[in-house]
Amino acid sequence: MSIYFSKSAISDLEGIKAFYLEQGVPNIGLDFVAKIIEHIETLSAHPEIGRVVPEFDDKLIRELIHSPFRIVYIQESKTIQIIRIWRSERLLKLAYN
């Protein structure tokens, strides 16, 4: 199964790196992003490992928890679209492209 990243998800990853750079620990940010991407890659073989996002109750909108982040994705028949990577305490509103 192919995995694609929306512009908003890419922006979220860049924001994670920028946050840790601002904190003076850029290596932690780079490591965190690498581990998030590694976690996302498991979806190609196991697309249903993420739970259904409670805010939407739609079996196609799922999330992986990579503490403290929520990796939100849409599972389609042959693809997975990563749409947001947010801190887990944020309320989820989907606006992606």
Summary of the structure (lengths in Angstrom):
residues: 97
radius of gyration: 13.1
end to end distance: 20.1
largest distance: 41.9
contacts: 271
relative contact order: 0.22
helix: 36%
strand: 29%
